[in-house]
Every structure is written in C-alpha cells, then in structure tokens.
Amino acid sequence: MNEAHAQHAFPAPAKLNLFLQITGKLPNGYHALQTVFRLLNWGDVLHIRVRDDGKITRVGAQHAAVAESEDLAIRAAHLLKARLQTPLGADIDIEKHTPSGAGLGGGSSDAATVLVALNTLWHGGLSVETLAEVGLELGADVPVFVHGKNAFATGMGEVLQPISLPPAWYLLAKPEVHAATAELFSDPELTRDSRAVTISDFAEGRVDKVNAFEAVLRRREKSVDALFHALSPAGIPQLTGSGSVVFIECDSRQAAEAAQGFVPAGCASWIVQGADRSPLLDAVEKIQ
C-alpha cells in the first residue's frame, strides 16, 4: 500500500421512514412497499484510504462481531471493484453511531457511502443511476442513500421520486430490542393490502403517517409498546422501517429536547436534525 494516499472521512447518514405501508406483492415475490425516506444529519462515519495493492480491508475492531464477509460496506467495495476492474483497493474503518436492528438503515447507508466514495477515489466514473443499481444488489434501501435525496419510494423501496420536506428535528428512542426483519415480514397479522397512495397524497396531508410493522412489533415486543405509551404525551410516536426505533417529529431542537424527557429508563435516545440532502454528497464534492 502506498502510504501517500490520504485518508478521507465520509458521512453515512441514517434515515427515517415517515410512513410505511405494504400494498401487495411484486412479480419477483417481494412485498410492494410505499414509504417516504427522510435523511438525517446524523449517522455513521466511514474513514477510507485507497490502497495500491488491490486489497480491501476492514480496519478497526469495534464491530468485529459482524463477519467481514457479511459486512455490507465491505461487500459493496468488492462489488464496485469487480464492476470497475480496478487494480486499486481500500482500507475501510467504520465509525459506528447507528444502532443495528433499529430501522435507521445503518448498514445500507454504509454500503452506499462506500460505493459513492470509492467511485470518486478510484476515479470510477460511474453514474449515480449505475451506482444505485449496484447498490440494489446489497439491499433495497441502498439506492436512496446513493442518490442522497429525500424520496417517496415504491417497489421494494428502490423506485424513488425526490420529495421536498420541511425542516424538522427528531427525537429518536430505542429500547434494548433488535427487531428481526424477516420475522416481521412473515408475521400473519402484518397488513399487506393497504390502498396505494401517491406522492401528492403525502405532500397534501392525505396519508396516515403509520407504519405497517408497528402493530406487529408492539404485540411482539412489550418494551416497544411501552415506549410508544411513554412518548405519547410528548407528540406522535412513529416506528421507522422494520426496526425498533421510535421517533417523534418536532419543529425545533428545543421541542425535541423536551420530548426526550419522556424517554423511559433503559432506552437510548438521540436528538437529530432532518437533512435536505445527504451530507455524503458535500463530502464527495470537496475531493472531486
């Protein structure tokens, strides 16, 4: 490895689902989803250094519990390297802030950040659309992070229409629960036939901001149900994704901090700001 290569830091922002419903099944057998992705000015940070020897290495030991072969960020690097046929490699160090099993898209965002960052650092020249296609091989949430814009999403969550969202702050709270996505999707009580809506319906306030997984997860996990009850006096609690994080949307940081006072003991919590666009895009533009 050439030690002359500089190390760069790239944000991997988390996301929220402002609503999420299942409207049926797609021809490929997957569930047909509708959701709005809201990006956050908060999440993981990836430290990446280009290698000349072609090796892709995960450095840092804070997440050794996840096998390197199963790490979406490392898998993304290998996919991109194969696509570009580049002789270069990379050291990747993930500074983890986003909890797993939370519905915040941490692993998907890490993968997207690797694709976008290495496409720049390796001078790959692939378009955003092509990078999103590569990312879809890793997960349905990866494309929205590649595009880096808030979006109304359909399909498996990969068919995206950019959407303008008002400024907002969020209280996030998480009990000690790791939600098992596959189990939630297979639960017989999951609603799978919701009426399809449009981006205009959402923009004009005609969409109930509910999450199809909420009822299922609250029934399965008493601590999630208790968190909803605890936060209700502070606002309207919502579930994000198929994870265990419950959030409240607020119009100011002060309001979010006030809501944080309702978080029960034993739950982690964060105050975060919604983003107009991904901070990853700004980081990449600085090195182009």
N, C-alpha and C positions, 0 to 999 in steps of 0.2 A: 504494500500500500504506500502511496505517495503521501507523506505527512504534510506536504504543502497544501493539500486540499483543506479548505476551511470547513468548519462545522457550522451548519445553519439550523436555526430553530423555526419550526413551522407549527402554527396552531392547528389543532384538530377539534373544532367546536362541537359541542353537544347539540342535541335538538330536542324539541318538544313536539308532540302531536296535539294540535289544538282541538281536533276531534278525530275519531277513527271509527269507521264502520265497514262491515263486510256486506257486499251486495250480491254475492253468489260465487260461482266458480268460473275460472278461466279455462280455455281449451286445453291448457297444459296441466290442468288438475289442481292448480294452486288457487287459493282464495282470491277473489276480486275485492280489492280494498279501495276505500276513498279516505283521504286524510289531508290535513294541512300541516306541512312541516314548518316549524319556526326554529331558525338557527339562533344560537346563543353566543354571546361574547364570553364564553367560558368553556373549558374542556381540557383535553389532554394537550401536551406539547411534545412534538417529536423533534429530536436532535439528530440530524442526518449529515454524514460526511461521505463523500464519494471515495471509493477505492479504485485503484488501477488494476488490481489483481482479479477482478471479476467476482470476488466473494461477497455474499450478502450475509451479514452477521448481525444478530441482535445483541446489543451490549447493555449492561446494567442488569441487576439481579432482582429488582423489585417485583417482577411478575414472572418469576421462574416457575410458578405453579402452572402456567399455561405452556404447554409444549411448543417449542419453536415451530414445529410443523403445522400446528393448529393456530398459530398467531396470524390473524388476518393481515396485519401490516407486513409481516414477512412474506406471506403468500402473495400479497399484492406486488411486492418488489420482484419476486420470481416471475410472476405473470408478465409484468412490464418488461423485464429483462429479456424474456423469451420473445415477446412481441417485437421488441426493438432490435433483437440480435446484437445487443451492445456488449463490448468486452469489459465494460465497467461494472463495478459492484458498489456496495454501500454498507456502512455501519449505521444501524438504526437503534436509537435509545429512546424509549417511550417514557416520558414523564407523566405518570398516570394520575388523573384527578377525577375522571368519570367512573363511577362505580359500575361493576358488571351486573347484568340481570336487572338493570334499572329502567330500561325503556328509553334511554338517552342516546342510544346509537354510538356508544364509545368505540367499539371495535370497528364498526363500519366507517366511522369518521377517521379513525387511524389509518385504515386501508386507503381511503380516498386521499388523505393527506400524502401518503407515500406515493400514490400514482401521480398526483399533481406536482409534488415536489421533485420527484426523480425524473419526470418527463422534462422538467426545466433543467435540473442539474446534469442530466445525461444528454441534454440537447436532443431530446427525442422528437420534438416537433409534432406530436400527435394532437389532434383537435380535442376540445372538451367533449364533444359527442363521442369520439372514439374512446377516450379515457373512461367515459361513463359506461360504454359497452363492455370494456374490460372489467370495470368495477362490478357490473351486474353479475359476473361470474362468481363473485365473492359474497354477494348479498343484495337484496332488493333495496336496502337503504343506502347503499354506497353511491349511486348516481346523484342523489340530491346533494351530497357533500362535495362531489366532484364539481357540479355546476355552481355550488356556493350561493344559492339564492333561495329565499323562502318560496314555497311552492304548494300549489294544490296538486295532489298526486292521485292517480288512479292506477289500474292494472295491479301489479303486485306491490305498487308503491314507486315504480320506476318511470311511469309516464307522467311527466312534470309540466305544469303551467306556472310560470312565475306569478307571484301574487304580492301585492303591496299590503303590508301590515302596519298598524300604528305602533308608535313607541310603547314599550311596556317593560316592566320589571317583574320578576317571578320569584316566589318562594318555592323552593324545592325541598321536599322532605322524604326520607326513605327509612322504612323500618328494616329490621335485620331479616330481610326476605330476599331470596334470589328467585325471581319468577322464571319458571320453566316454560319457554315459549311453545314448544311442541305440545306439551300437556294442555296448555290453554287453548290452542287451536283445535285440539281433538276433543275438548270437553263437550258433551252432548247438549249442554244448556247454552252454549255460545250462539248468539243470534247471527245468522248467516244470510238473511234475506232482507236486509234493510233497503229502503227505497233509495235509488240513486239520486244524488243531488248534483248541482253544477257549481262552478266557481262563483258565478253570480249569486246563487243562493247563499253561499257562505259570506260573500262580501256584503250582501244586503241584510244579513242577520236572520236568514230563514233556515239556518241549520242549527239543530240542537248540538251543543258542544259536549257530546257524550262519547265515551269510548266503549266499543263492543266488549272489551275484556274486563271492564270494571266490575260488573255484576258477578262474573265468574271468579275473578281474583278475590273479591271481597268475601265471597262464600268460602273459598278455599283457604284463605289466609286471614285469620282473625285480627292480626296486627295491622293489616292494610285497612280492614273495615274500621278498626278503632281510630286509625289515623284520619280517615275521612270524617268521622264524627268529631274528632278533636279540632279539626281545622274549619269545620262548617261555620262557626261564629265569626271567622276572620274573612270569609269570602266564599267563592265557589270552588271546592276542591275538584281536581280533574286528574285522571290517570294518563300517563304518557306511554305510547307504544304498548307492548305486551309485558312491560316491566313493573316494578314495584314502587317507582317514584310517583308521589302525588304532588301536584303543583297548584298554586293559586296565582292568577294573573293580577297584577297591580299597576296603577298608573304612575307610581313613583317608588323610588328606593325606600323612602320613609314608610310608605304603606306596606311594602314587602317586609321591612324590618318589624313593623308592628304585628304582622301576621306570624312572623317567626316565633313570637312569644306564645303562640298556641301549640307549637310542636311539642308533643309529649316526650318524656324522658325515654331514652333508648333509641331514638330516631336521629339520624344525621340530617343536617339541613344546610342549605346554601341560599344566598341571595345573588341572583344573576340577572343580567340585562339581555333583552332580546336584541338581535342584530338585524340590520337592514340587509347585509350581505356578509358572507363568510370572511372572517379576518385572515383566513388562509390566502385568499386572493391578494390581499395587500402585501403579505409576506413574500409571495412569489413575484409580484411586480417589482419589488425592491431589488431583486437579484437578476432580473431579466436584462 
